[in-house]
Every structure is written in C-alpha cells, then in structure tokens.
Amino acid sequence: MTGLSYYNEEISGRRLQLLKELVPGLARVAVFRNPMVSSQSVICQETAVAARSLGVTLHPFDVRGPEDFDTAFAGIQRDKAQALLVFDDATTIAHRARIVALAASNHLPAMYGLREFADDGGLMSYGVNFAVLFRRAATFVDKILRGAKPADLPIEQPTKFELIVNSKAANALGLTVPPTLLALADEVIE
C-alpha cells in the first residue's frame, strides 16, 4: 500500500492556535465532529491536547448529517462558544455553504480545514493544498507505471499547508486580522 495522506498530526493544534490569534480572549470553542468517521477520534484527541496548552475549552458537537446543524448551532449558543472548529468529512464538505451561512448568522468565527470554506465566505481555513497533493500523486502513478512496487513506496505526509483568511468575513464579524496573521496567510480574500 502506498499513497499520500492529507492529514498531519500537528494540523489540529495549529488550526486552534490560528483561531486563537484571530479571536481575542478565546476560551470556548465549539467543535463539529462526526462520530461515524473513525479518523476524527484521533483528530479530537490531538485537538484536546492543543486546547489544554492554549487554555481553551472545547465543546464538541456530533454532526452526522445536515439534520444536526440547527441543533448543534443551538447548543453552541447555549454553551456560549466564542468560535467554531469544523472537522472535514463528506457531510461538512457537501454542506459547507450552509455551515458557513449558519456560522455567519450566529456571529461565530470559524476555522475550517479546506480552502473551499473560505472561498464560500468562511472566515479562515488551514490545510493541505489539494492541487499540490494531486500533482504529487502523479509521481506515484509514474513510478508504479515504470515498475515500482506500491509496497516499496512510502506513504507520504503533507509538509506544506496553506492559510486562507477571508478579510470580508472578518470585517463582518467585527474582527481585525492581526498583521502577523496576514503575513502568514498564503491568500487573503478581500
């Protein structure tokens, strides 16, 4: 077995850290997770470790499908969460426009893992650039077509992540993006 992973262990903590840099006094963060996606349990654990070191309390909400969104956002308001961290899965990706709209209407800063969320009006995303990842996958195909055994090719972890900041969304939330965060951003959506 060989291939490319789109996840790296440090990414969960980094997402939370970037969100904390943008939201002054951040102490309570809601987390959208899907308990049906087994890999998210590891992501939750890593995020919890980062949250403790950053002095942030996580409020997890199980979101199995779009029917859970309204209940989750009601719980977020009840728990007085100050921001939202959305874990990627088929449901959140397929319904990203609705999640982004609900976060905006609830005046909730949110961090996402895919740039498409920021492109759709979300505040911020930090994750792998899939175009780069797909180009890298072509090198695996080339090696295999030239006779390499897939079992001899190591699974690669991403090493480059991109930060996308949507300044229009930040302005709508009354947030000022610090210059240090703007300097880190690979792209700022105006």
HUPE-V688096 format. One record per backbone hydrogen bond with DSSP energy under -0.5 kcal/mol. NH is the residue of the N-H (numbers start at 0). CO is the residue of the C=O. Records with the same first field share a line. If there is no record, write none. Layout:
# HUPE-V688096
NH=CO ; CO
This chain:
# HUPE-V688096
4=155
10=7
11=8
13=9
14=10
15=11
16=12
17=13
18=14
19=15
20=16
21=17
22=18
23=21
25=22
28=56
29=82
30=58
31=84
32=30 ; 60
34=32
36=33
37=35
39=36
40=37
41=37
42=38
43=39
44=40
45=41
46=42
47=43
48=44
49=45
50=46
51=47
52=48
53=49
54=50 ; 51
55=50
56=26
58=28
60=30
62=32 ; 60
63=61
67=64
68=65
71=67
72=68
73=69
74=70
75=71
76=72
77=73
78=74
79=75 ; 76
80=75
81=27
82=27
83=108
84=29
85=110
86=31 ; 84
92=88
93=89
94=90
95=92
98=94
99=95
100=96
101=97
102=98
103=99
104=100
105=101
106=103
107=102
108=81 ; 106
110=83
111=123
116=113
117=113
118=114
119=115
120=117
121=116
123=109
124=163
125=111
126=161
128=159
129=127
132=128
133=129
134=130
135=131
136=132
137=133
138=134 ; 135
139=135
140=136
141=137
142=138
143=139
144=140
145=141
146=143
147=142
151=148
152=148 ; 149
153=151
155=2
161=126
163=124 ; 161
164=186
165=122
166=164 ; 188
167=188
169=165
170=166
171=167
172=168
173=170
174=169
176=174
177=175
180=177
181=177
182=178
183=179
184=180
185=162
186=162
188=164 ; 186
189=187
